[in-house]
Amino acid sequence: MNDISTATLLGALAVMLLLSGFFSISETAMMALNRYRLRHLAKKGVRGARLTSQLLAQTDTLLGVILLGNNLLNAAAALLVGEITRRSLGDSELALAIATGSVTFAILVFAEITPKVVGATYPERIALPSSFVLKPLLRAFHPVVWFINLFVRSLLKLLRLEPDPDAGTPKLTPEELKTLVLEAGNFIPKKHQSILANLFDLEAITVDDVMVPRGQIEYIDLEAEDDLIRNQVATSYHTRLPLCRGSLDTVEGMLHVRTVLSRVHNGEITAAGLRQIMREPYYIPSGAPLLTQLQNFQESQTRMGLVVDEYGEIKGLVTLEDIVEEIIGEFTTQSPLAATEYVPQADGSWLVEGSSALRDLNRKLGLHLPLDGPRTLNGLILEYFQDIPEAGTSLKIADHPIEVVQTQDRVVKVIRVYPALARRG
């Protein structure tokens, strides 16, 4: 080495640091790649993406090649710095300290930190072109890497560690996917974000959350006079109605109103005639997840069902439209019987029907009322007091001041809800 000039040694040192930086930047870029984006590019036929996918499929061999080249170059660079320092400053202890500090600084700055920061910042731009260099290197040094990995695997077995072959493939939970969708504001329109986020919630939401309560179900009493039945069919807001004998406790069938509308003016609609064309009622167990019920509606070719509890008592009614609206938002007009009236007040509060669903209140008014208990605001207040409160009673739930405005027939009829109070730090 004494025959080689110092300038040549400096040039060789620069080349070694650059090559070491290449291995560092490639390693970081490969590990920081978005695997889903990589698969998409590979399916589109991008050659660099296909090569990168092949390299990442054998991560241990890839890292072996990169670390082998990196460490060899860093060791050679340290020797060169030592020789250059010896020629310039001699063999003193001071020269040795300067050489150690210099080579550490040079490797950290030019071969480690800077390349890795760049690789983490632009993984796709760097990893795909790098694969064209790393693929031939992997083939050339495969025997050496295999020999080194033989010791690595033996050491891992000794430590009772089993590497996961799928560790490089990201595994996302539904909640993580939902977060990913909500944070993709620049790529997915806001309406599409809302629809996708609602889809993830379908498994957690049950039919009890969206059903029409028993007290608001419109039905036809087959024991009523035929004139009354005809008038009810003619003026019905809904296209499907339960046919009952006396009350909802005895449902006999379901009527598709459109099939009999032409007979209204001819006086041909009678209780006996409706019994002949009615369909079998479809029952849904209370607590069924919306996603499951959506699939059941599809399989049974049904659009409406009656929700029953464990005793067979009817709790409410669910339609296909109710489930679809949970996904895409409201798109139908509201029934006159539905209690969804939220009247804003001058002081920023809202007058709300006690039978309003908590999910609707949270979604439409931006509230944060708890959803892990009662389904309606009336139920939430009754659970809080364990009694029926008098008008004028106030309480606070989830930082929302609430005032009972009217009680009637053992239920809280009208409530005033205020925006949440700002929490003090």
For each residue, the residues with C-beta under 8 A, 3 or more apart:
1: 4 9 83
2:
3:
4: 1 8 9
5: 8 9
6: 9 10 84 87 88
7: 10 11
8: 4 5 11 12
9: 1 4 5 6 12 13 80 83 84
10: 6 7 13 14 84
11: 7 8 14 15
12: 8 9 15 16 80
13: 9 10 16 17 77 80 81 84 106
14: 10 11 17 18
15: 11 12 18 19
16: 12 13 19 20 73 74 76 77 80
17: 13 14 20 21 73 77 106 107 110 111
18: 14 15 21 22 110
19: 15 16 22 23 69 73
20: 16 17 23 24 69 70 73 74 77 107 110 111 112
21: 17 18 24 25 110 111 112 114 115
22: 18 19 25 26 115 130 133
23: 19 20 26 27 66 67 69 70 73
24: 20 21 27 28 70 111 112 115 116 119
25: 21 22 28 29 115 116 118 119 126 130
26: 22 23 29 30 66 119 126 127 130 133 134
27: 23 24 30 31 63 66 67 70 116 119
28: 24 25 31 32 115 116 119 120 123
29: 25 26 32 33 119 120 122 123 124 125 126 127 130
30: 26 27 33 52 55 56 62 123 127 130
31: 27 28
32: 28 29 119 120 123 127
33: 29 30 37 38 52 56 123 124 127
34: 37 38 123 124
35: 38 39 56 168 169 170
36: 39 40 170
37: 33 34 40 41 124
38: 33 34 35 41 42 49 52 53 56 124
39: 35 36 42 43 53
40: 36 37 43 44
41: 37 38 44 46 48 49 128
42: 38 39 45 46 49 50 52 53
43: 39 40
44: 40 41 49
45: 42 50
46: 41 42 49 50 128
47: 50 51
48: 41 51 52 128 129 131 132
49: 38 41 42 44 46 52 53 128
50: 42 45 46 47 53 54
51: 47 48 54 55 128 131 132 135
52: 30 33 38 42 48 49 55 56 127 128 131
53: 38 39 42 49 50 56 57
54: 50 51 57 58 135
55: 30 51 52 58 62 131 134 135 138
56: 30 33 35 38 52 53 59 62 168
57: 53 54
58: 54 55 61 62
59: 56 62 63 167 168
60: 63 64 149 152 163
61: 58 64 65 138 142 145 146 149
62: 30 55 56 58 59 65 66 134 138
63: 27 59 60 66 67
64: 60 61 67 68 145 148 149
65: 61 62 68 69 134 137 138 141 145
66: 23 26 27 62 63 69 70 134
67: 23 27 63 64 70 71
68: 64 65 71 72 141 144 145 148
69: 19 20 23 65 66 72 73 137 141
70: 20 23 24 27 66 67 73 74 111
71: 67 68 74 75
72: 68 69 75 76
73: 16 17 19 20 23 69 70 76 77 111
74: 16 20 70 71 77 78 107 111
75: 71 72 78 79
76: 16 72 73 79 80
77: 13 16 17 20 73 74 80 81 103 106 107 111
78: 74 75 81 82 103 107
79: 75 76 82 83
80: 9 12 13 16 76 77 83 84
81: 13 77 78 84 85 99 102 103 106
82: 78 79 85 86 96 99 103
83: 1 9 79 80 86 87
84: 6 9 10 13 80 81 87 88 99
85: 81 82 88 89 95 96 98 99 102
86: 82 83 89 90 91 95 99
87: 6 83 84
88: 6 84 85 95
89: 85 86 92 94 95 98
90: 86 95
91: 86 95 96
92: 89 95 96
93: 96 97
94: 89 97 98
95: 85 86 88 89 90 91 92 98 99
96: 82 85 91 92 93 99 100
97: 93 94 100 101
98: 85 89 94 95 101 102
99: 81 82 84 85 86 95 96 102 103
100: 96 97 103 104
101: 97 98 104 105
102: 81 85 98 99 105 106
103: 77 78 81 82 99 100 106 107
104: 100 101 107 108
105: 101 102 108 109
106: 13 17 77 81 102 103 109 110 111
107: 17 20 74 77 78 103 104 110 111 112
108: 104 105 111 112 113
109: 105 106 112 113 114
110: 17 18 20 21 106 107 114 115
111: 17 20 21 24 70 73 74 77 106 107 108 115
112: 20 21 24 107 108 109 115 116
113: 108 109 116 117
114: 21 109 110 117 118
115: 21 22 24 25 28 110 111 112 118 119
116: 24 25 27 28 112 113 119 120
117: 113 114 120 121
118: 25 114 115 121 122 126
119: 24 25 26 27 28 29 32 115 116 122 123 126 127
120: 28 29 32 116 117 123
121: 117 118
122: 29 118 119 125 126
123: 28 29 30 32 33 34 119 120 126 127
124: 29 33 34 37 38 127 128
125: 29 122 128 129
126: 25 26 29 118 119 122 123 129 130
127: 26 29 30 32 33 52 119 123 124 130 131
128: 41 46 48 49 51 52 124 125 131
129: 48 125 126 132 133
130: 22 25 26 29 30 126 127 133 134
131: 48 51 52 55 127 128 134 135
132: 48 51 129 135 136
133: 22 26 129 130 136 137
134: 26 55 62 65 66 130 131 137 138
135: 51 54 55 131 132 138 139
136: 132 133 139 140
137: 65 69 133 134 140 141
138: 55 61 62 65 134 135 141 142 145
139: 135 136 142
140: 136 137
141: 65 68 69 137 138 144 145
142: 61 138 139 145 146
143: 146 147
144: 68 141 147 148
145: 61 64 65 68 138 141 142 148 149
146: 61 142 143 149 150
147: 143 144 150 151
148: 64 68 144 145 151 152
149: 60 61 64 145 146 152 153
150: 146 147 153 154
151: 147 148 154 155
152: 60 148 149 155 156
153: 149 150 156 157
154: 150 151 157 158
155: 151 152 158 159
156: 152 153 159 161 162 163
157: 153 154 160 161
158: 154 155
159: 155 156
160: 157
161: 156 157
162: 156
163: 60 156 167
164: 167
165:
166: 169 171
167: 59 163 164
168: 35 56 59
169: 35 166
170: 35 36
171: 166
172: 176 177 180
173: 176 177
174: 177 178 200 203
175: 178 179 200
176: 172 173 179 180
177: 172 173 174 180 181 200
178: 174 175 181 182 196 197 200 201
179: 175 176 182 183
180: 172 176 177 183 184
181: 177 178 184 188 193 196 197 200
182: 178 179 185 193 197
183: 179 180
184: 180 181 187 188 193
185: 182 188 190 193
186:
187: 184
188: 181 184 185 192 193 196
189: 192 193
190: 185 193 194
191: 194 195
192: 188 189 195 196
193: 181 182 184 185 188 189 190 196 197
194: 190 191 197 198 329
195: 191 192 198 199 327 328
196: 178 181 188 192 193 199 200
197: 178 181 182 193 194 200 201
198: 194 195 201 202 326 327 328
199: 195 196 202 327
200: 174 175 177 178 181 196 197 203
201: 178 197 198 204 205 326
202: 198 199 205 289 290 291 294 323 326 327
203: 174 200 289 290 291 292
204: 201 289
205: 201 202 209 210 289 290 326 359
206: 209 286 287 288 289 290
207: 210 211 284 286 287 288 290 293 307 316 318
208: 211 286 287 307 315 316 375
209: 205 206 290 357 359 371 375
210: 205 207 290 318 322 323 325 326 357 359
211: 207 208 307 315 316 317 318 322
212: 216 217 316 317 318 322 335 338
213: 216 217 315 316 355 376
214: 217 248 314 315 316
215: 355
216: 212 213 335 337 338 339 355
217: 212 213 214 242 248 314 316 317
218: 236 237 238 241 335 337
219: 241 242 243 244 248 251
220: 224 229 232 233 241 242 243 244 255 274
221: 224 229 244 245 246 247
222: 229 243 244 245 252 271 274 275
223: 245 246 271
224: 220 221 228 229 232 271
225: 228 229
226: 229 230 269 270 271
227: 230 231
228: 224 225 231 232
229: 220 221 222 224 225 226 232 233 269 270 271 274
230: 226 227 233 234 264 267 269
231: 227 228 234 235
232: 220 224 228 229 235 236
233: 220 229 230 236 241 255 257 260 261 264 269
234: 230 231 261 264
235: 231 232
236: 218 232 233 239 241 257
237: 218 335 336 337
238: 218 241 257 335
239: 236 256 257 258
240: 254 255 256 257 303 304 319
241: 218 219 220 233 236 238 254 255 257
242: 217 219 220 248 251 253 254 255 281 306 317
243: 219 220 222 251 252 253 254 255 274 275 278
244: 219 220 221 222 247 248 249 250 251 252
245: 221 222 223 250 252
246: 221 223 249 250
247: 221 244 250
248: 214 217 219 242 244 251 314
249: 244 246 313 314
250: 244 245 246 247
251: 219 242 243 244 248 281 306 314
252: 222 243 244 245 275 278 281
253: 242 243 275 278 279 280 281
254: 240 241 242 243 278 279 280 281 282 304
255: 220 233 240 241 242 243 259 260 274 277 278 279
256: 239 240 259 279
257: 233 236 238 239 240 241 260 261
258: 239 261
259: 255 256 277
260: 233 255 257 263 264 269 273 274 277
261: 233 234 257 258 264
262: 266
263: 260 266 267 268 269 273
264: 230 233 234 260 261 269
265:
266: 262 263
267: 230 263
268: 263 273
269: 226 229 230 233 260 263 264 273 274
270: 226 229 273 274
271: 222 223 224 226 229 274 275
272: 275 276
273: 260 263 268 269 270 276 277
274: 220 222 229 243 255 260 269 270 271 277 278
275: 222 243 252 253 271 272 278
276: 272 273
277: 255 259 260 273 274
278: 243 252 253 254 255 274 275
279: 253 254 255 256
280: 253 254
281: 242 251 252 253 254 305 306
282: 254 300 302 304 305 306
283: 305 306 307 308
284: 207 288 293 296 305 306 307 308 318
285: 288 307 308
286: 206 207 208 307 308 309 310 315
287: 206 207 208
288: 206 207 284 285 292 293 296
289: 202 203 204 205 206 292 293
290: 202 203 205 206 207 209 210 293 294 323 326
291: 202 203 294 295
292: 203 288 289 295 296
293: 207 284 288 289 290 296 297 305 318 323
294: 202 290 291 297 298 320 323
295: 291 292 298 299
296: 284 288 292 293 299 300 302
297: 293 294 300 302 303 305 320 323
298: 294 295 301
299: 295 296
300: 282 296 297
301: 298
302: 282 296 297 305 320
303: 240 297 319 320 321
304: 240 254 282 317 318 319 320
305: 281 282 283 284 293 297 302 317 318
306: 242 251 281 282 283 284 314 316 317
307: 207 208 211 283 284 285 286 314 315 316 317 318
308: 283 284 285 286 312 313 314 315
309: 286 312 313 315
310: 286
311:
312: 308 309
313: 249 308 309
314: 214 217 248 249 251 306 307 308
315: 208 211 213 214 286 307 308 309
316: 207 208 211 212 213 214 217 306 307
317: 211 212 217 242 304 305 306 307
318: 207 210 211 212 284 293 304 305 307 322 323
319: 240 303 304 322 323
320: 294 297 302 303 304 323 324
321: 303 324 325 332
322: 210 211 212 318 319 325 326
323: 202 210 290 293 294 297 318 319 320 326 327
324: 320 321 327 328 331
325: 210 321 322 328 329 330 331 332
326: 198 201 202 205 210 290 322 323
327: 195 198 199 202 323 324
328: 195 198 324 325 331
329: 194 325
330: 325
331: 324 325 328
332: 321 325
333:
334: 338 340
335: 212 216 218 237 238 338
336: 237
337: 216 218 237
338: 212 216 334 335
339: 216 353 354 355 356
340: 334 353 356 360
341: 352 353
342: 350 351 352 356 361 364 365
343: 350 351 352
344: 348 349 350
345: 348 349 350 351 416
346:
347: 418
348: 344 345 418 419
349: 344 345 416 417 418 419
350: 342 343 344 345 365 416 417
351: 342 343 345 405 414 415 416
352: 341 342 343 356 361 377 414 415 416 417
353: 339 340 341 356 377 413 414 415
354: 339 376 377 378 381 411 412 413 414 415
355: 213 215 216 339 376 377 378 411
356: 339 340 342 352 353 360 361 376 377
357: 209 210 360 361 375 376
358: 361 362 369 370 371 374 375 376 377 380
359: 205 209 210 362 363 371 375
360: 340 356 357 363 364
361: 342 352 356 357 358 364 365 367 369 377 417
362: 358 359 365 366 367 368 369 371
363: 359 360
364: 342 360 361
365: 342 350 361 362 417
366: 362
367: 361 362 398 400 417 420
368: 362 398 399 400 420
369: 358 361 362 377 380 397 398 400
370: 358 373 380 397 398
371: 209 358 359 362
372:
373: 370 379 380 383
374: 358 378 379 380 382 383
375: 208 209 357 358 359 379
376: 213 354 355 356 357 358 379 380
377: 352 353 354 355 356 358 361 369 380 381 412 415 417
378: 354 355 374 381 382 411 412 415
379: 373 374 375 376 382 383
380: 358 369 370 373 374 376 377 383 384 397
381: 354 377 378 384 385 389 395 402 404 412 415
382: 374 378 379 385 386 387 388 411 412
383: 373 374 379 380 386
384: 380 381 395 397
385: 381 382 388 389 393 395
386: 382 383
387: 382
388: 382 385 407 410 411 412
389: 381 385 393 395 404 407 412
390: 393 404 407
391: 404 405 406 407
392: 403 404
393: 385 389 390 403 404
394: 401 402 403 404
395: 381 384 385 389 401 402
396: 399 400 401 402 421
397: 369 370 380 384 400 402
398: 367 368 369 370 420
399: 368 396 420 421 423
400: 367 368 369 396 397 417 418 419 420 421
401: 394 395 396 417 418 421
402: 381 394 395 396 397 415 416 417 418
403: 392 393 394 415 416 418
404: 381 389 390 391 392 393 394 407 412 415
405: 351 391 413 414 415 416
406: 391 412 413 414
407: 388 389 390 391 404 410 411 412 413
408: 411 413
409: 413
410: 388 407
411: 354 355 378 382 388 407 408
412: 354 377 378 381 382 388 389 404 406 407 415
413: 353 354 405 406 407 408 409
414: 351 352 353 354 405 406
415: 351 352 353 354 377 378 381 402 403 404 405 412
416: 345 349 350 351 352 402 403 405
417: 349 350 352 361 365 367 377 400 401 402
418: 347 348 349 400 401 402 403 421
419: 348 349 400
420: 367 368 398 399 400
421: 396 399 400 401 418
422:
423: 399
424:
425:
